[in-house]
Amino acid sequence: MTAETTERTQQVVERALASLSGLATLPQTTIKIIEIVEDPKSTARDLHDVIKMDPALSVKVLKVVNSAFYGLPGQVASVDRAIVLLGLAAVKNIAIAASIARLFRGKRISEHFSATDLWRHGVAVAVVARMLAKLSPHHGIPDEMFVAGLIHDIGMLVERQAYPEQFAQVIDTCMAQSIDFLECERQIVGADHQAFGVALTTKWKFPRHLRAAVGFHHTPEALSGELRGLGVLIQAADRLCSQEHLGFYITNADQAITEPMLEALGISAGHLEEVRQSLPQALADAEATLGS
């Protein structure tokens, strides 16, 4: 990518973020929760004090904690107890998921795309990413990978709101022709959903690993160190869900999960098949828990 192209892409992304209304703002409670968990001096009491001020979030946290998705042996009646059982990071992830769900609403902009389709794909990728993280000896805390999978395509919400006509054209073009989705975005919109997503999550001050998942799930080779493994894990989860045609799946256009990807994750083709077989029930549990 030339310096001129990079600058033009940056301008397209900046114009998009400047034009956004509700999408660009996370609930204040969620922002505070992220700040608390990122601060090594924070305690469980700090987190509880923030969540208890948001009754709707308190209810959502308890719903998730008590769901089949977590499979805890007994009912958890308080947020305090949920934090003790699951830890600060897990409750933070539940809060992010609950906040993000409300953004995936809005009218259908194309015959082939709605925000609900994108949400279903995100939940599916989240479920697979969580399962892969449990199997992989190298990469990822399962709950962290769940959130990374859930939000990996959030840049498309920026495109849908800022450039609806161009984004609809991208989708219709890719449905009609065998063309790379990201390349089509760059040609028609001026930037791809990875660029929009990383800009939005940077604005939100999301942790580094979530920004990496959003910005490089199609191009994990551009990442270094432990972040590359995270990128490969989300890429593999994304491709598996696209193969299964779950939600808005055309971004991967029949791309396979390769042997080098499995090697990087430290899992076998057999493990991958186990995940594929377990996916329908796990996805049903997650959808029932998270709603939309």
MARFI-557018 format. One record per residue (C-alpha): x, y, z; residue number from 1. Coordinates in nm, 3 decimals. Last residue first. Layout:
<sites>
[[X Y Z] NUM]
...
</sites>
This chain:
<sites>
[[-2.971 -0.928 2.012] 292]
[[-3.016 -1.214 2.258] 291]
[[-2.705 -1.294 2.455] 290]
[[-2.812 -1.606 2.640] 289]
[[-3.040 -1.768 2.383] 288]
[[-2.789 -1.687 2.111] 287]
[[-2.505 -1.841 2.314] 286]
[[-2.696 -2.161 2.389] 285]
[[-2.807 -2.200 2.025] 284]
[[-2.448 -2.142 1.912] 283]
[[-2.318 -2.411 2.146] 282]
[[-2.583 -2.653 2.021] 281]
[[-2.507 -2.591 1.651] 280]
[[-2.126 -2.570 1.704] 279]
[[-2.050 -2.905 1.861] 278]
[[-2.005 -3.086 1.528] 277]
[[-1.787 -2.809 1.384] 276]
[[-1.577 -2.795 1.701] 275]
[[-1.520 -3.171 1.687] 274]
[[-1.424 -3.135 1.320] 273]
[[-1.162 -2.877 1.413] 272]
[[-1.020 -3.106 1.677] 271]
[[-0.990 -3.382 1.416] 270]
[[-0.810 -3.142 1.179] 269]
[[-0.556 -3.104 1.458] 268]
[[-0.473 -2.823 1.700] 267]
[[-0.153 -2.639 1.788] 266]
[[-0.289 -2.302 1.683] 265]
[[0.002 -2.228 1.448] 264]
[[-0.015 -2.587 1.322] 263]
[[-0.386 -2.548 1.247] 262]
[[-0.316 -2.227 1.052] 261]
[[-0.028 -2.394 0.868] 260]
[[-0.267 -2.680 0.768] 259]
[[-0.510 -2.436 0.613] 258]
[[-0.863 -2.337 0.711] 257]
[[-1.015 -2.287 0.367] 256]
[[-1.141 -1.974 0.196] 255]
[[-1.486 -2.020 0.041] 254]
[[-1.553 -1.647 -0.007] 253]
[[-1.432 -1.524 0.332] 252]
[[-1.628 -1.199 0.357] 251]
[[-1.944 -1.375 0.237] 250]
[[-2.057 -1.502 0.579] 249]
[[-2.325 -1.267 0.708] 248]
[[-2.504 -1.509 0.942] 247]
[[-2.377 -1.866 0.953] 246]
[[-2.301 -2.012 0.611] 245]
[[-2.123 -2.319 0.761] 244]
[[-1.812 -2.241 0.555] 243]
[[-1.839 -1.882 0.678] 242]
[[-1.848 -2.007 1.037] 241]
[[-1.531 -2.212 0.976] 240]
[[-1.361 -1.916 0.807] 239]
[[-1.435 -1.678 1.094] 238]
[[-1.314 -1.926 1.356] 237]
[[-0.990 -1.979 1.162] 236]
[[-0.935 -1.602 1.123] 235]
[[-1.012 -1.549 1.493] 234]
[[-0.747 -1.808 1.587] 233]
[[-0.498 -1.670 1.333] 232]
[[-0.535 -1.320 1.478] 231]
[[-0.484 -1.448 1.831] 230]
[[-0.171 -1.631 1.719] 229]
[[-0.044 -1.311 1.557] 228]
[[-0.110 -1.118 1.878] 227]
[[0.133 -1.341 2.067] 226]
[[0.428 -1.200 1.878] 225]
[[0.371 -0.991 1.567] 224]
[[0.073 -0.895 1.354] 223]
[[0.077 -0.847 0.976] 222]
[[0.046 -1.225 0.929] 221]
[[-0.294 -1.194 1.097] 220]
[[-0.442 -1.049 0.774] 219]
[[-0.812 -1.140 0.765] 218]
[[-0.858 -1.110 1.142] 217]
[[-0.625 -0.807 1.145] 216]
[[-0.808 -0.495 1.265] 215]
[[-1.084 -0.643 1.479] 214]
[[-0.864 -0.909 1.638] 213]
[[-0.581 -0.660 1.692] 212]
[[-0.813 -0.405 1.855] 211]
[[-0.935 -0.680 2.088] 210]
[[-0.576 -0.775 2.182] 209]
[[-0.480 -0.413 2.250] 208]
[[-0.759 -0.348 2.500] 207]
[[-1.047 -0.124 2.390] 206]
[[-1.000 0.252 2.421] 205]
[[-1.337 0.318 2.251] 204]
[[-1.168 0.539 1.993] 203]
[[-0.921 0.254 1.936] 202]
[[-1.219 0.020 1.893] 201]
[[-1.364 0.250 1.626] 200]
[[-1.038 0.295 1.436] 199]
[[-0.965 -0.080 1.448] 198]
[[-1.310 -0.153 1.308] 197]
[[-1.298 0.098 1.022] 196]
[[-0.960 -0.034 0.907] 195]
[[-1.071 -0.398 0.936] 194]
[[-1.395 -0.314 0.753] 193]
[[-1.204 -0.207 0.443] 192]
[[-1.121 0.143 0.318] 191]
[[-1.205 0.358 0.014] 190]
[[-1.571 0.256 -0.012] 189]
[[-1.573 0.113 -0.366] 188]
[[-1.214 0.002 -0.429] 187]
[[-1.116 -0.065 -0.069] 186]
[[-1.439 -0.253 -0.001] 185]
[[-1.390 -0.467 -0.314] 184]
[[-1.036 -0.552 -0.201] 183]
[[-1.172 -0.654 0.137] 182]
[[-1.440 -0.877 -0.018] 181]
[[-1.210 -1.055 -0.265] 180]
[[-1.403 -1.112 -0.588] 179]
[[-1.599 -1.405 -0.729] 178]
[[-1.884 -1.202 -0.872] 177]
[[-2.255 -1.149 -0.806] 176]
[[-2.247 -1.179 -0.426] 175]
[[-1.931 -0.972 -0.411] 174]
[[-2.085 -0.696 -0.621] 173]
[[-2.406 -0.693 -0.413] 172]
[[-2.207 -0.666 -0.091] 171]
[[-1.976 -0.391 -0.215] 170]
[[-2.271 -0.197 -0.364] 169]
[[-2.451 -0.212 -0.029] 168]
[[-2.136 -0.068 0.131] 167]
[[-2.127 0.215 -0.125] 166]
[[-2.491 0.303 -0.059] 165]
[[-2.461 0.283 0.320] 164]
[[-2.139 0.486 0.359] 163]
[[-2.135 0.621 0.716] 162]
[[-2.390 0.392 0.886] 161]
[[-2.324 0.066 0.701] 160]
[[-1.950 0.132 0.687] 159]
[[-1.930 0.189 1.063] 158]
[[-2.140 -0.121 1.125] 157]
[[-1.901 -0.308 0.896] 156]
[[-1.614 -0.218 1.129] 155]
[[-1.779 -0.440 1.389] 154]
[[-1.659 -0.748 1.201] 153]
[[-1.438 -0.892 1.478] 152]
[[-1.676 -0.789 1.759] 151]
[[-1.809 -1.128 1.869] 150]
[[-1.488 -1.312 1.781] 149]
[[-1.276 -1.090 2.006] 148]
[[-1.543 -1.118 2.277] 147]
[[-1.525 -1.498 2.269] 146]
[[-1.146 -1.489 2.248] 145]
[[-1.133 -1.307 2.580] 144]
[[-1.368 -1.566 2.731] 143]
[[-1.149 -1.852 2.604] 142]
[[-0.816 -1.706 2.725] 141]
[[-0.602 -1.712 2.415] 140]
[[-0.336 -1.889 2.226] 139]
[[-0.083 -2.162 2.269] 138]
[[-0.228 -2.489 2.396] 137]
[[-0.525 -2.458 2.161] 136]
[[-0.830 -2.665 2.254] 135]
[[-0.994 -2.417 2.493] 134]
[[-0.903 -2.132 2.258] 133]
[[-1.067 -2.320 1.970] 132]
[[-1.393 -2.349 2.166] 131]
[[-1.396 -1.978 2.253] 130]
[[-1.316 -1.883 1.893] 129]
[[-1.599 -2.110 1.773] 128]
[[-1.852 -1.942 2.003] 127]
[[-1.732 -1.592 1.912] 126]
[[-1.741 -1.674 1.540] 125]
[[-2.102 -1.787 1.581] 124]
[[-2.193 -1.476 1.784] 123]
[[-2.036 -1.253 1.519] 122]
[[-2.217 -1.432 1.235] 121]
[[-2.548 -1.390 1.416] 120]
[[-2.474 -1.021 1.476] 119]
[[-2.388 -0.964 1.109] 118]
[[-2.712 -1.125 0.995] 117]
[[-2.901 -0.911 1.248] 116]
[[-2.730 -0.600 1.111] 115]
[[-2.877 -0.685 0.772] 114]
[[-2.715 -0.794 0.448] 113]
[[-2.792 -0.992 0.130] 112]
[[-3.098 -0.809 -0.001] 111]
[[-2.912 -0.494 0.091] 110]
[[-2.942 -0.210 0.343] 109]
[[-3.165 -0.400 0.588] 108]
[[-3.285 -0.166 0.861] 107]
[[-3.118 -0.122 1.196] 106]
[[-2.986 -0.314 1.491] 105]
[[-2.649 -0.458 1.581] 104]
[[-2.552 -0.177 1.819] 103]
[[-2.762 -0.315 2.108] 102]
[[-2.554 -0.634 2.121] 101]
[[-2.228 -0.444 2.182] 100]
[[-2.322 -0.340 2.534] 99]
[[-2.414 -0.693 2.648] 98]
[[-2.098 -0.836 2.490] 97]
[[-1.883 -0.571 2.658] 96]
[[-2.044 -0.641 2.996] 95]
[[-1.996 -1.018 2.954] 94]
[[-1.630 -0.959 2.871] 93]
[[-1.583 -0.743 3.180] 92]
[[-1.745 -1.020 3.387] 91]
[[-1.491 -1.267 3.247] 90]
[[-1.197 -1.033 3.315] 89]
[[-1.297 -0.960 3.674] 88]
[[-1.317 -1.323 3.779] 87]
[[-1.570 -1.596 3.711] 86]
[[-1.665 -1.724 4.057] 85]
[[-1.580 -1.413 4.264] 84]
[[-1.723 -1.179 3.999] 83]
[[-2.044 -1.381 3.981] 82]
[[-2.070 -1.379 4.361] 81]
[[-2.061 -0.998 4.370] 80]
[[-2.305 -0.985 4.079] 79]
[[-2.551 -1.171 4.299] 78]
[[-2.784 -1.472 4.278] 77]
[[-2.563 -1.735 4.116] 76]
[[-2.755 -2.058 4.054] 75]
[[-2.554 -2.376 4.105] 74]
[[-2.321 -2.606 3.911] 73]
[[-2.192 -2.347 3.662] 72]
[[-2.260 -2.436 3.298] 71]
[[-2.122 -2.116 3.147] 70]
[[-2.322 -2.124 2.822] 69]
[[-2.601 -2.320 2.992] 68]
[[-2.692 -1.988 3.150] 67]
[[-2.652 -1.871 3.509] 66]
[[-2.354 -1.644 3.443] 65]
[[-2.520 -1.505 3.130] 64]
[[-2.845 -1.417 3.306] 63]
[[-2.654 -1.275 3.604] 62]
[[-2.454 -1.044 3.379] 61]
[[-2.768 -0.937 3.191] 60]
[[-2.955 -0.852 3.513] 59]
[[-2.662 -0.644 3.642] 58]
[[-2.642 -0.472 3.303] 57]
[[-3.005 -0.366 3.324] 56]
[[-2.960 -0.249 3.684] 55]
[[-2.663 -0.020 3.602] 54]
[[-2.531 0.123 3.932] 53]
[[-2.462 -0.234 4.052] 52]
[[-2.211 -0.273 3.766] 51]
[[-1.987 0.012 3.880] 50]
[[-1.966 -0.086 4.247] 49]
[[-1.913 -0.451 4.152] 48]
[[-1.610 -0.365 3.943] 47]
[[-1.446 -0.162 4.220] 46]
[[-1.527 -0.437 4.472] 45]
[[-1.355 -0.698 4.253] 44]
[[-1.038 -0.493 4.285] 43]
[[-0.847 -0.254 4.061] 42]
[[-0.474 -0.190 4.102] 41]
[[-0.386 -0.363 3.773] 40]
[[-0.599 -0.109 3.580] 39]
[[-0.721 -0.270 3.255] 38]
[[-1.013 -0.426 3.444] 37]
[[-1.120 -0.092 3.587] 36]
[[-1.085 0.101 3.260] 35]
[[-1.291 -0.161 3.073] 34]
[[-1.561 -0.141 3.340] 33]
[[-1.566 0.239 3.326] 32]
[[-1.616 0.236 2.949] 31]
[[-1.892 -0.022 2.988] 30]
[[-2.076 0.190 3.244] 29]
[[-2.045 0.500 3.024] 28]
[[-2.234 0.320 2.746] 27]
[[-2.025 0.303 2.428] 26]
[[-2.034 0.594 2.188] 25]
[[-1.939 0.577 1.819] 24]
[[-2.254 0.392 1.721] 23]
[[-2.487 0.657 1.859] 22]
[[-2.396 0.921 1.599] 21]
[[-2.132 0.859 1.336] 20]
[[-2.017 1.125 1.092] 19]
[[-1.677 1.190 1.253] 18]
[[-1.604 0.817 1.253] 17]
[[-1.675 0.793 0.880] 16]
[[-1.472 1.102 0.790] 15]
[[-1.177 0.960 0.986] 14]
[[-1.201 0.626 0.803] 13]
[[-1.213 0.786 0.457] 12]
[[-0.923 1.019 0.548] 11]
[[-0.715 0.728 0.675] 10]
[[-0.777 0.536 0.353] 9]
[[-0.660 0.837 0.149] 8]
[[-0.344 0.864 0.359] 7]
[[-0.269 0.494 0.317] 6]
[[-0.329 0.518 -0.058] 5]
[[-0.088 0.813 -0.087] 4]
[[0.174 0.637 0.126] 3]
[[0.149 0.337 -0.104] 2]
[[0.000 0.000 0.000] 1]
</sites>
